[in-house]
């Protein structure tokens, strides 16, 4: 059974929304977030990956699944984008329900506004939003893996600043921005750990990439390619590396 965890910040924002009398808004936004997460869950299950737990955040959730750092870039892209695809599908479904007089125009307008808002928000390349994973899945096809981590963090910080200056500061915005900054900062602090775990996974699991890349330093290893480090096959190089450790 999948464990559901609710972040304390989520409780605070839920309570503030309910106390202000926005119950209808709360239900519709919650419905959108469930549909979004369902998209991720479906694709994770289709790729036969295990889901450990789901942490509910004010603007969505973080799904802790059996997704290692060496997951294929196309799988990472599909898993990351499918929450948004589900929202787009639901947009047209809600229009049909409105035409059938199943929902009223007030509910439809609330849905349209927040559905669009959540899509745009999740597309921002800020850690840990879907946009950052989509960006990572593209960059790691083109650049060494270690560089993609650095670029992902820089872009995340830039967009956090843009997000702050494009929103009126209120308690909710401050709390959400603080959370995004802390997650980005946490990733920056863990760069060394992430990279070494990436190498360990590379050593433990076979590399099925067909494109070959010759590099001189292990720091320039590519995720999406089969690497020769100083003309040594990567599995032999990594075996020697971890044997020395």
N, C-alpha and C positions, 0 to 999 in steps of 0.2 A: 504493500500500500504506500502511495506517495504521501509524504509528510508535508503539511501546509504550515508555513511559518509566517507570521504577520509582523512586519517591522514596526517598532514603537511609534515612529513618525507617521505611519499609516493610521494608527489609532487616533492620533492627535488631529490629523486633517479630517478624518471621517467624523469625529465628534464635532469639530468646528463647523463642518458643512451641515450636519443634522441640526445643530443648535440654531443655525441661521435659517432653518426652515426650508432648505433646498433638498427635500427628500426625493422629489421626482428627478432632480439632476443627479443625485447620488445613485439612484437605481440605474439610470441610463448610462452614466459613466462606468459604473461597475459592470454592466452588461457588455459595453464596448471592450473593456479590459479583459473580460473572460473570453470573448470571441478572439481577441488578439492572441492571448496566451494559448488558446486552443490550436491556433495555427502552428505555433512552435511545437506543441506537444504532438500533434499529428505527424509532423515531419521527423521529429526525433524518434517516434515509434516506427515510422516507415523505414528509417535507417537502422532499426533494431538496436537502438541505444537505450540504456537504462536511465530512468529519471529517479534521482534520490530524494529531492525535496524541492518545494517551490516557496520562495520568499515573496510575500505580497508587499509591494511598495506603493506609495501614493500615486505614482504615475504608471504603474504596471507591475511587473514582477521579474524576479531573477530565477530562472530554472536551473537548478544544479543537476546536471545530467552527465552521463558517461561520455563527455566530449573532451578528448585530450588535445594538447596543443598541436599534434600532428594530424588532426582531422583534415580530410581533403578540403581544399579551398571551395570547391563547388558545393559540397555538403554544408559547410559553414555558411555560405551565402544563402542557400535555400532555406536552411533552418532560421536564419536571421531575418529574411525578407518575408517569410510566409505569414507571420503575424499581421503584417501590413496588408498582404494580399487578402487575408480573411476579412479585414476591415473593409476593403474595397468591395468584396463580394457582398458583405452585409449591407453596404451602402445601397446597392441595387435591390437587395432583398427588402429593405425597409421601404423603398419607393414602391415596390409591388404591394406590400402590406398596406401602405397608405392608399393606393389606388383601389384596393379591395375594401377600404373603410375599416380595416382592422385596428389601425392606430390613427390618432388625430394629428392635425397639422402642428400643434404645439410640441408634442413628443417628437415628431419628425424633425422639426427645426432644431430642437435641442440636440437630437442625435447627430444631425448633419454637422452642426457647429463643433461639437466635442470630438466626433469621429475624425474630422479633418484636422483638428488641433492635435489630437493624439498621434495621428499619422505623421504630421510635420515634426512634432516633438521627438518621436522615436527615430526619425530619419536623421536627426542631428548626430554628427560623428563625435559624440561625447561618451566616454566610458561611464557606465556599462550599457548604454542604450544600443538598440539594434544597429543604428547608423555606424557606430564604431566598429562593430563586427563585420558589417558589410564592407566598410572601408578596408579593414584588415584583410578580408578574403580577396580583395582586389590587389592591394599592395604586395601581399606575400607571393603573388604570381610574378611580380616584376623585380622585387628587391630582396636582398638577404634578410632573413627572418629578424635578426637583431635590429636592423635599421627600421623595419616595419613597426616594431614595438616603440621605438623612439619617436617616429613620425606620428604614430597613432596618439601618443601622449601629447605631443606639441599641438596637434590639431584639436585634440580634446580641450586643452587649456584655452586655446584661442576662441573656440566656440562657446566655452563657459563665459568668457568675458563678453562676447557678442550677445549671448543670452541675457546677461545681467543688464547691459545697456539698452536692450530692446524690450524690457519689461519694467513696469512700475513696481518698485520695491514694496512688497508687503510680506507678512510673516510666512505665508506659504511659499512664495518665490525664494525667500532667503533660506528656508529650510531645504527646499529641493536643490537649490544651487549649492548649498553647503555639502549636501550628500554627494552630488556629482563631483564636486571638487575633491572630497575625501576619497572617493573611489578612484579618481584619476591619480591622485597623489599616492595612494596605496599601491597602484600598479607601477608607478615610477620607482617606488622603494623596492619593489619585488622584481625588477627587471632581471637581475642576476639569477634569482631563483627560477623565474619563468624560463629563461634561456637554458639553464642547466637541466631543467625538467624536460624541456623540448628535446635536448640532445639525448637524454636518457631514454625517452620514448622512441627516439630515432634508433637507438641502439637495441632496444627490446623488441621492436616490431619491424618487420621487413619493409623496405622502401620500394614501392611499386612504380615510382615515377620513371618514365622512359627518357625524358629529356636530360641530357648530361651537361653538367657544369663543372668546369675546372677552376678551382680556387686555391689560394695559397695559405689562407688562414681559416681556421674553424669558425672564427667570429663572422665570416662572410658566407656561412652555409645558407643555402636556399631551401626553403620548405618544399617548394613545388618542383624540385629537380633532383636528379640523382647526382650527388657530388663526388668529385675526386679532389681530395685535399693533398696538395703536394704530390699529385699523381698516385695517391693511395686511395683505394676504394673506401667509401665512407664507413661501411660496417667494420672494416679492419682498423681504420683510424680510431673510430669510437670505441672499439673493443680494447685497443691499447690505452686509450685515454682513461676509460673507466677501470681498467686493470691496475693502472698506476695510482688511481684514487682509492 
